[in-house]
Amino acid sequence: MIKFTYYGHSCFGIDINGSQVLLDPFISPNPLAREIDIAKIQADVIFLTHGHRDHVSDLEKIATENTTIVANFEVASWFGKKGYNTEGMNQGGTWSGDFGSVRLVNAIHSSSLPDGSYGGNPLGFVFMTSDLTFYVAGDTALTLDMKLISDLCGKVDLAILPIGGHFTMDAKDAIMAARMVNTSKVIGCHYDTFVPIEIDHDRTRQIFEEAGIQLKLPVIGEQFTF
């Protein structure tokens, strides 16, 4: 079993057989996550889908000298110049660690860094562990590239997908994405943080249920296992 903790927006802590993984750390600037104490968050590896502030703002408060930051080349280089331990990669690459491997896949979005500098191409990640294979889409529009994921990485047990629309896929597009990667389990993210991405929770759950896909809309601070 793998334990997930939702910290709001697109940020998840994931305990994979004792390895502490963190996705897109944006917590303290998010008023919906005001109850989260980031001083208690530990991360052996931080994965960044892209460089926007709402995905990297708390990295420097959480990362230590023992933390590895995995991101595209431009984002990794930017944090590397600040003295952090980074692994700069790009689409098509596979990162290997103690808990398994992670394949870097395409995402359709934009990317810049907090100082406005070029942030390279955004990423999605496919985590392949002994317990679970799961897809982290990152900020993305719906793309036919998603059809390649199960061919490249095998059965996808669940997908973490943005559902807020406006900047990314909405719920209806996320249902199509789930079908493309051949999964029936979705964890929603990138919703409610800002006015343009607020969603109707009941309606969203309904359309996923009608599509025959299980949807989890986690509460900020909630821990759950798969």
Secondary structure, DSSP 8 states (H G I E B T S, - for coil): --EEEE-STT-EEEEETTEEEEES---TT-GGGTT--GGG---SEEE-S---HHHHTTHHHH--TT-EEEEEHHHHHHHHTTT-EEEEE-TT-EEEETTEEEEEEE--S--B-TTS-B----EEEEEEESS-EEEE--S----GGGGGHHHHH----EEEEE-B-TTS-BHHHHHHHHHHTT-SEEEEES-SSSGGG---HHHHHHHHHHTT-EEE---TT-EEE-
